[in-house]
């Protein structure tokens, strides 16, 4: 496995996107042994309406953003049936189908959206199988590259939820299985039921709550997709370590946060999301940043 990130932008104070394929300097990681992707993906949650609900204000701009991400070399797009709900998956298909041969689509099931601001877990086998079928239809796919349990439903035994995904895999509807929002014990249990190839948990330079899960992924060779990767909290304050390092590299604090992720673990595949074309470019320009050992240590101590 190799490691890296990408980031680029025309925004003032941000490192511009490199020429050529912006995602390539991030390196590649092969998920599950047969799904090679650049180590900077795109999280498609923010292309929906406010509060991850409904249509975006400008659907044409959302579709253009997706196409631009692929132009930058992104070959892993992560979404979920609950984003919108259904809106993100549909926009991806409208913008990109027929998909480039090397583009991997990851989606998630197991969360229901009855209304704005409402996220209800449903990990029942019947629901997961229906959700997968619906995602296949919206995404215009015969098989989903990476299908992830969105979260563990405490009302349903994990073995039943993961078992539904293995049934979908056996039926040829799912290529690889991942899990999201799990703790280390849940990951271990899931690995005893199916071949789990990835984990998607919240993780960033200032949020290490899933450190033990990341270490398990490193031990077992699983991809780790940190979501909310730009979260840096107080570290972004003027004059702080992150700000000083960003200034030294003529970059933004967000770009440094992405570069830190790419260098801190070879298993990381950050999936920054945005609805802004400028921020998209900025994120993928981060792939060219090289932090020194001293800078990595400074950031570690500050966090």
N, C-alpha and C positions, 0 to 999 in steps of 0.2 A: 504494500500500500504506500502511496505517496501522499503528500499533503500540500495544501495551498489555499489561497482565497482570491477573489477578484473584486475590484471596486473601481469606479470611475465616475467623473462628473464634470460638468461645465460650471458648477457652482463656485462662487468666489471662495478661495481658501481651500479648495479641494484639489487633490491630485487628479489630473484628467485621465480619462480612459486611455490605455495604451493602444497603439495602432494594431491592426490585426484582430485576432480572436482574444477578447479581453479575459475570458474565463480560463484560457489555457494556462497562464502562469500559475494558477492555483494548483496545478497538478491533477492527478486522477486517483480515484479510489474505485475498486471493483467490488460492488455490493453483491454479496452472496456468491462470489466467484465467477459470475457471468454477466454482471451488469455494470460495465465501466462508465463512470461519470466524472465530470470535472468536480473538483472539491468546492465549488461555489454553485449552489442551486438557486432556485427562485421560489419563494413562498407566495402562493397566489391568494392568500386570505384577503389582502387589502384592495383587490381589484373589484370588490363588491361595494354595496352602499354603506352609508354610515352605520357604525355598530355591527359591521359584518352582516348586514341585513338588507335584502332587496338589491335592486339594480344600481350600478354606479351612476353618478351624475352624467358621465359621458362614456357610454359603452364603446364607441368607436376608439376613444383614447385608450381604454382598457385593452382592447384587442391590439392596438398598435404597440402598447407597452409589452405585451406578451411576444409579439413578433420581434421587437427590438431585443428582448432578452435572449431570444434564440440567435439573433444576429451577433450578439456579444459572445456567443459560444456556450451559453447555458444549455446543458443537456439533461438536467433534472428539474422538473417542475413539480412542486408539492402542493396539493390541494386537499379538500375534504368535501363530502356531500353536504355538510352542515354550513359551509361558507356561502351565505346568501339567504337561505339554503339553496343549493343546486346551482346558483348563479355562476360561481367560479368555474365549476366543471364545464358548464355550457359555453362560457366565454372562451375557455381554453380550446375547445373543439372548434368553435366558430373562427377563432384566430389562426389556428395552427394545423387543423386537419385538411388534407392528409399529412400526418406527422413526418418530420425528418427521420430517417432510418435510425439515427443514433440518439433520438430524444426519448428519455424515460419519463413516464408519467407515474407519480405516486399519489395515491389518494387514501382517504381514511373513512371508516364507517364506525358507527356505534354511538353517535351523538345526534339527538333530535332537537330541532329548533321550532317550538310551538309559537314563538313570538319574539320580537326584538329583545335582546338582552337575556333571553332564556336559552339555557344549554342543559338538556336533559339526557342522561345516559340511558342507552338501551343496548346492552351487550348480548341480548338473547340470540340464539342461533337463527331463528326465523327472521328476525329483523336484519341481522348482518348479511344473510344471504339475499334478502330483498334489496338491501342497500347496495350491495355489490352489483347486482343485476341492473339496478337503476343507474349506477355510476358508469357501468359499461355502455349503457345506451346513451347517456349524455355525452360521454367522452368519445363515442363512436369507436370503441375498441372491442376486440374479441377477447383480449386478455389484458389485465392490468399488471404493469411491471412490478409495482410494489404496493401491496394493499396492507394497510395498517389498522390495527384496533386503536380507535381514537383515545380511549381511556378505559380503565377497568371499571366495570359496572358492579358495585358492591352487592347488587341484588342477584347477580348471576355468577355461578362458579366460573373462575377463569378458564378451567378446562373446557367448559362448554363453549365459551366465546372463541377460544383459540381452535377448538375442534371444528367449529363452523368454517374458519378460515382454511383449515387443512382440507376440508371437504371441497371448498371452492378451488383450492389448488389442485386437488386430484381431478377435478372436473375440467381443468385447463382454463379456468377463468381468472386465476391469479398466478402470476409467475413466482413472486417472492413475498414472504410475510414479514411484516414489521409490527412493532408495538409502540405506543406513545403514552406519555404521562404515567410511567410505571416507576415503582421503586425497585431496589435491587432484588428483593425477595420475589416480587412478581415477575421480574425478568427471568430469574432462575426457574420459576415454576413454568413460565411459558416455554422456555427452552427445553424443558423436559417433555413437552407435548408436541412441539413442532420445531422445524428448523427456522429459527428467528434470525434474520440477517441485519436488522437495524432497529434502533431506538430513536424516537423523536421526543425529547424532553426540553423543558425550559433550561437554558444555560447561557451564561455570558461571563464577561470578565468580572462582573460584580455580583453574579448570582450563581453560586457553586453548589446549590442544594442537591444537584444530581451528580456530584463528584464521584460517589461510589458506583453509580450506574455507568458513568463514563469509564471508570477503571475496569468494570466488568466487561464492557464492550472492547476495550483495549486487550484484555486478557483473552477474549474469545474471538477476536477478529471481526467484530460487528461494527457497522457504520453507526455513527452517532450524529443525528441531525439536530443541532441546537436551534430552538426557535426563540424569538426575541433576542437575536444575537447582538443587537446594538445597544441593549440595555446596559448602561454604565453608571446611572445614578449620580452620586456626588463626585465620582471620578472625573466627570466632565467639567467641573468647576474651573474657572479661569485660574491659572497659576498652579493647578494640580499636576500630578505626574502625567496623566493622560494628555492634558492640554500641552504640557511642555514637550512631550515626545511628538505630538501631532505637529506642533510648530516647527520642530527640528526637521521633520520629514515633509514639510509643506503639504500637510494632509489635514483632514478633519479628525475629530475624536472618534467619530463612527468608523472611519477607515482604519484607525489604529485598533479599535476594538475587534474589527473583523480580522485584521492581520494577526492580532494576538491569538484569536481562536485557531486560525490556520496553522500557526506555529506551535501552539500549546499541545496539540494532539494530532497525530497522523490519521486518526479515525474520524475527525470532525468533517462534516459537510455542512457549513452554515447555509441557511436558506432565508436570507434577508428578503423581506417583502416590502413593497411600496406601491403607491398609485401614481408616483411622480417619475417622469422620465429623467429629470435631472438627478434625482436620488438613485435611480437605477444605474445610471452611468457612474455615479460616485461610488456606489457599493462595489462595482466590479473593477474599478481602478485599484482597489485595495490589494488585488492579487500581486501587484508588482512591489509592494512594500516588503522590506526586509528589516525586521527588528533585531538589534544586537542582543547578545546574551545579557548584557547589563540592562538594556531596556526591558527585556522580558522579566528580569529579576525585580526591577523597579516597579513594574506594573503588578507583579505578583505580591510584592510587599504592600503596595498601596491598596490593593483589593482585600 
